[in-house]
């Protein structure tokens, strides 16, 4: 079979690329190794409950809603306000002024650092103002051909001028967030309360911008998997083809062919890789020196942090959680923070109990993201019952240690017990006696289900000395380019820092460039 474009990878970046290629009238095949599309933007059903597998809500960022409108997808959304909790204090971040309430909560616990907190809040407000500009209008990339002169001169051009100024300022805040905040306070526990739900070495602008994005969170009725389902339907209804349970095992860039795991060989004019970046270079034959250099960078780099997730079905009325933490929350039970825990060297540990003890301390002091889908959509759990998704940033190497030592199930059971105990004590007393079922997904689960190296959920680690992907905001259009002839890349491994909006944006950029060059060849 011959196609104008083959898209490898059925996450939202690959789906976006394929959808727009179909919209442009190009023959398109999307290949996905799993049984369903969507990647980490997905939902699953279990015993009458709907759980979101990866992302818990969407931040529009001037990208997601314009994309949905551009493709004419029928999706309804609800607001998904975020609460922040520390110990027994909770604050709702539902409007810009909420940052003052948040600072008052920090001052309640760190009253000797009030001036430090005021200085940090100034920085947060500065970034929030920049975000208001950067995402101030629908991203023009998703608009149809713009002919309205009033829009061009009154809205688009003034925005572009402000955008360039603010994106340059944002790009300068590239220092890791924990190091950056040391300029304003030497209290590591205070810094932990602000930052420890972010990934290691997260750039300051990306981290601080979330105080603006939290206000922007929206939730698709039916679960986060609805978006992938709708885009899939669009692709099929517009002439595209989708192969599930089918993995690309070899790419011949000279013959322009892809060999699949079932020995089928398919041809392309352009190829868009929407998966793990190192997997791309490990599947291409006959690399030249420049291409091998990129491959070596990828193979020597680490994936970003992963997450440990607890799914709970509880015989508890959702309103009890609504009154306590709300529908979407970030919660830290222990004020000392993760900086109070010594790093563990897995190569030097004497026994498994030493690692279990470290994990116990980590789970006590980490920050949890808590999502309760039924509070966003009443159809997502049985009547008067509650499904909880509780996750925390977690290191792949810890999980891998227990797997290699044949203690993987013991590790999962241990984490489940520790997390439930903490939630019962700190969040809702009596919870553990009302649980119908519980299960844990680890970084290994994510690696197995998605193919993401080391279970990373936002691509490459920010701590890499040489970043294998583009990380300059002004150069994001270049993120889709590869040194491989007629091959583009898109998705979470393509640009850093990444997330759902970046995945969608790079998918659209790759589709647009493929269309441009294919049509120029026809002419």
Rosetta blueprint (number, residue, H / E / L):
1 X L
2 X E
3 X E
4 X E
5 X E
6 X E
7 X E
8 X E
9 X L
10 X L
11 X E
12 X H
13 X H
14 X H
15 X H
16 X H
17 X H
18 X H
19 X H
20 X H
21 X H
22 X H
23 X H
24 X L
25 X L
26 X L
27 X L
28 X E
29 X E
30 X E
31 X E
32 X L
33 X L
34 X L
35 X L
36 X L
37 X L
38 X E
39 X L
40 X L
41 X L
42 X L
43 X E
44 X E
45 X E
46 X E
47 X L
48 X L
49 X E
50 X E
51 X E
52 X E
53 X L
54 X L
55 X L
56 X L
57 X L
58 X E
59 X E
60 X L
61 X L
62 X L
63 X L
64 X H
65 X H
66 X H
67 X H
68 X H
69 X H
70 X H
71 X H
72 X L
73 X L
74 X L
75 X L
76 X L
77 X E
78 X E
79 X E
80 X L
81 X L
82 X E
83 X E
84 X E
85 X E
86 X E
87 X L
88 X L
89 X E
90 X E
91 X E
92 X E
93 X E
94 X L
95 X L
96 X L
97 X L
98 X H
99 X H
100 X H
101 X H
102 X H
103 X H
104 X H
105 X H
106 X H
107 X H
108 X H
109 X H
110 X L
111 X H
112 X H
113 X H
114 X H
115 X H
116 X H
117 X H
118 X H
119 X H
120 X H
121 X H
122 X H
123 X H
124 X H
125 X H
126 X H
127 X H
128 X H
129 X H
130 X H
131 X H
132 X H
133 X H
134 X H
135 X L
136 X L
137 X L
138 X L
139 X L
140 X H
141 X H
142 X H
143 X L
144 X L
145 X L
146 X L
147 X L
148 X L
149 X H
150 X H
151 X H
152 X H
153 X H
154 X H
155 X H
156 X H
157 X H
158 X H
159 X H
160 X H
161 X H
162 X H
163 X H
164 X H
165 X H
166 X H
167 X H
168 X H
169 X H
170 X H
171 X H
172 X H
173 X L
174 X L
175 X L
176 X E
177 X H
178 X H
179 X H
180 X H
181 X H
182 X L
183 X L
184 X L
185 X L
186 X L
187 X L
188 X H
189 X H
190 X H
191 X H
192 X H
193 X H
194 X H
195 X H
196 X L
197 X L
198 X L
199 X L
200 X L
201 X L
202 X L
203 X E
204 X H
205 X H
206 X H
207 X H
208 X H
209 X H
210 X H
211 X H
212 X H
213 X H
214 X H
215 X H
216 X H
217 X E
218 X E
219 X E
220 X E
221 X L
222 X L
223 X L
224 X L
225 X H
226 X H
227 X H
228 X H
229 X H
230 X H
231 X H
232 X H
233 X H
234 X H
235 X H
236 X H
237 X H
238 X L
239 X L
240 X L
241 X E
242 X E
243 X E
244 X L
245 X L
246 X L
247 X L
248 X E
249 X E
250 X E
251 X E
252 X E
253 X L
254 X L
255 X L
256 X L
257 X E
258 X E
259 X E
260 X E
261 X L
262 X L
263 X L
264 X L
265 X E
266 X E
267 X E
268 X E
269 X E
270 X E
271 X E
272 X E
273 X E
274 X L
275 X L
276 X L
277 X H
278 X H
279 X H
280 X H
281 X H
282 X L
283 X L
284 X E
285 X L
286 X L
287 X L
288 X L
289 X H
290 X H
291 X H
292 X H
293 X H
294 X H
295 X H
296 X H
297 X H
298 X H
299 X H
300 X L
301 X L
302 X L
303 X E
304 X L
305 X L
306 X E
307 X E
308 X E
309 X E
310 X E
311 X E
312 X E
313 X E
314 X E
315 X L
316 X L
317 X L
318 X H
319 X H
320 X H
321 X H
322 X H
323 X H
324 X H
325 X L
326 X L
327 X L
328 X E
329 X E
330 X E
331 X E
332 X E
333 X L
334 X L
335 X L
336 X L
337 X L
338 X H
339 X H
340 X H
341 X L
342 X L
343 X L
344 X L
345 X L
346 X L
347 X L
348 X L
349 X L
350 X L
351 X L
352 X H
353 X H
354 X H
355 X H
356 X H
357 X H
358 X H
359 X H
360 X H
361 X H
362 X H
363 X H
364 X H
365 X H
366 X L
367 X E
368 X E
369 X E
370 X E
371 X E
372 X L
373 X H
374 X H
375 X H
376 X L
377 X L
378 X H
379 X H
380 X H
381 X L
382 X L
383 X L
384 X L
385 X L
386 X E
387 X E
388 X E
389 X E
390 X E
391 X E
392 X E
393 X E
394 X E
395 X L
396 X H
397 X H
398 X H
399 X H
400 X H
401 X H
402 X H
403 X H
404 X H
405 X L
406 X L
407 X L
408 X H
409 X H
410 X H
411 X H
412 X H
413 X H
414 X H
415 X H
416 X H
417 X H
418 X H
419 X H
420 X H
421 X H
422 X H
423 X H
424 X H
425 X H
426 X H
427 X L
428 X L
429 X L
430 X L
431 X H
432 X H
433 X H
434 X H
435 X E
436 X E
437 X E
438 X E
439 X E
440 X E
441 X E
442 X L
443 X H
444 X H
445 X H
446 X H
447 X H
448 X H
449 X H
450 X H
451 X L
452 X L
453 X H
454 X H
455 X H
456 X L
457 X L
458 X L
459 X L
460 X E
461 X L
462 X L
463 X L
464 X L
465 X L
466 X L
467 X L
468 X L
469 X L
470 X E
471 X L
472 X L
473 X H
474 X H
475 X H
476 X H
477 X H
478 X H
479 X H
480 X H
481 X E
482 X L
483 X L
484 X L
485 X L
486 X L
487 X E
488 X E
489 X E
490 X L
491 X L
492 X L
493 X L
494 X L
495 X E
496 X L
497 X L
498 X L
499 X L
500 X H
501 X H
502 X H
503 X H
504 X H
505 X H
506 X H
507 X H
508 X H
509 X H
510 X H
511 X H
512 X H
513 X H
514 X H
515 X H
516 X H
517 X H
518 X H
519 X H
520 X H
521 X H
522 X H
523 X L
